[in-house]
């Protein structure tokens, strides 16, 4: 799967959640202006940031899940 396919699949899978997610004020206008100017460098920079942040969040989730699975179940203390 190439980048285009990944993005199109993600749009299908996450469209509803992302529509509800606000961006900072002015973000969409800024992006539209950069696209209209043909400023591919800025748009590419923004995509790379998003990709890195997503990868970091995914890695953190994996590490948290591994730590949770590695911990032995704790015995419950019964107090009278």
N, C-alpha and C positions, 0 to 999 in steps of 0.2 A: 504494500500500500504506500503510495507517495503522499506528500504533504497535503495536496489538494483533496485526496480521498479521505485522509484523516480528518481534516477540517470539516468537510461536507458531512461526514458521519457524525462528528461531534455536534454540528449544528442541528442535525435531526434529533439526536439523543438528548440534548441539553437546552433546546430552544426555549421551553417554558420557564425553566429556572433562570436562564440568563436574561430573559425579558423582564423579570421581576427584580433583577440586580441593578441598582443605580450606579452610574458612573459619577465621578466628581463633576461639579458644575463646569460647563464649558468643554468637557472632554470630547463629546461627539462633534461639536462645531470645530474644534481644533483638528480632529482627525479628518473631517470632511475637507477642511481648508488645505491640509497637507496633501490629501489625495488629489484635490483639484489642481494644486500647484505641481503635481507630479513628484513630490518629495518622497521618493521611495526610501531614501536613507532613514528618515525619521520614522516612517511607517514600519520599516524593517526593524529598527531599534525597538519600537514599541512591541512588536511581535516577539522579538527575542526576550525582552523583559518578561512578558507574559509567559513565555515558554519556560524560562528559568524559574519563575515563581511557582508555576504549576508543578515543575519537576521537583522542586524543593518541598512543596506541600505533599506531594505523593510519596517522596522518600521519607518524610517525617511520619506519615501515616503508616507506612510499612514498618518502620522502626518501632513505633508505638505498639503496633499489633504483635510484633515479634517479642517485645518485652512483656506484654500482657500474657502471651502464651507461655513464655519461659518461667514466669513466676509460679511457684507451687501454690495451690489453693491454701488460703489461711484458715486455720481452725477457729471456729467461732467460740468465743468465751461465753460461758453461761454464768451470769451473775445473779446472786440471790438478793 
